Structures are given as structure tokens and as C-alpha cells.
């Protein structure tokens, strides 16, 4: 922790608008590949995608992801237009979750998704009861993630391979109805003074815990 007597260090400011990512126009004879987008080949691909998907059409990327998504789902209660929802969607895309389920309000804050929602399967459920009905029909247990009474450390036992990881809002966490409806209740071990960690950070930790348990060798 910096004291008031310590000198303040000015950090260099980076103009993100001047940072180019991705690749420019294709050089040479364009390849014959139906997955590739002629517009991107002609003008370059500056999207937030991994290099293996450069120049690919969005539909082709989604189709490729659909062929290798992991069998866990992510559900998020959406009552407060939480900024973390977009970040959780982005993380779910990074870990190739089967789908993200928005529970509650249909409209959600997409800012943190960084357009990753274009490539991620997203479903909507009006209520926790509606999510429970869907999960039951699909044969998927619901795992509530919240550091409240009765939660088991998420690293203490493997998460189910096929499941729905259910997260709440920043601040209030999961509703009582969501925790009561869940088949399991886990939490992240914490050792500091704060009551909870950021919701998006918590979701990333739990999703990675699923990867560690069920797909540790996957590149």
C-alpha cells in the first residue's frame, strides 16, 4: 500500500485507438476456402479472434466452435443490468462453454463481451424456475456459485462434467431461490478482508476449475 509521502509515478498513457491488432489484407492469390470472408481477405481482419480464425466468416467460426464446445453451461441471473455479464460471456467463449443462459431480464449489458457474444450460444429464461425446468429436461445438474452458508470449496471435489454453473449479480450474489433450486453449492476459497471477489473473476476461476478437472490436456 502506497503512503501519502511516497512520490506519485505517472504511468505512460497508451492510445488504444493507435494499436492495430490482427492482420492486414491477404497478400498474393486468395485461397479457395469457403470458410473465408472475401471482404476480410481484401481489407484485413482486425477482429478479436485467435489467429487460427483470421479471415474466417463469423458463421464458419461459430460452426467450428459448435463442433468442439465443452459440456458445461453457464447461467447468470440478470436483475440489475450488471456490467459483469458481458465479461462472463467473454470468458465462457474463451473456455468454449456449450451455452450461456441469461436468467431474468432479456436485455443484458454487452459492453464487457467485446463482441464475443457473436460466437457464443446464448439462451434466455424468464425466471429461475424456467432455467430449472430446462436443465431438468436436459439432464443437467445446476451448480450454484456463491460464498454463502453451506457452500463447498469448488476445488474440494470435481465439478460435474455435464452441468450448469449458475452465477449471481455483483454485490447481492445469487438469489435465495437460485441457491434453493440448485443441486450443488460451491464457493471459491478466500483469505483476505473483502467479503467477495468480482463476479466476472469468480466465474473465470470456476470455469477454469472445470477445465482443470475435465479437459486438462486440451490445447
C-alpha positions, 0 to 999 in steps of 0.5 A: 500500500502506497503512503501519502509521502511516497512520490506519485509515478505517472504511468505512460498513457497508451492510445488504444485507438493507435494499436492495430491488432490482427492482420492486414489484407491477404497478400498474393492469390486468395485461397479457395476456402469457403470458410473465408470472408472475401471482404476480410481477405481484401481489407484485413481482419482486425477482429478479436479472434485467435489467429487460427480464425483470421479471415474466417466468416463469423458463421464458419467460426461459430460452426467450428466452435459448435463442433468442439464446445465443452459440456458445461453451461453457464447461467447468470441471473440478470436483475440489475443490468450488471456490467459483469455479464458481458465479461462472463460471456467473454470468458465462457467463449474463451473456455468454449462453454456449450451455452450461456443462459441469461436468467431474468431480464432479456436485455443484458449489458454487452459492453464487457463481451467485446463482441464475443457474444457473436460466437457464443450460444446464448439462451434466455429464461424468464425466471429461475424456475424456467432455467430449472425446468430446462436443465431438468429436461436436459439432464443437467445438474445446476451448480450454484456459485456463491460464498454463502452458508453451506457452500463447498470449496469448488476445488474440494471435489470435481465439478460435474462434467455435464452441468450448469454453473449458475452465477449471481449479480455483483454485490447481492450474489445469487438469489435465495431461490437460485441457491434453493433450486440448485443441486450443488453449492460451491464457493471459491476459497478466500483469505483476505478482508473483502467479503467477495471477489468480482463476479466476472473473476469468480466465474473465470476461476470456476470455469477454469476449475472445470477445465482443470478437472475435465479437459486438462490436456486440451490445447 
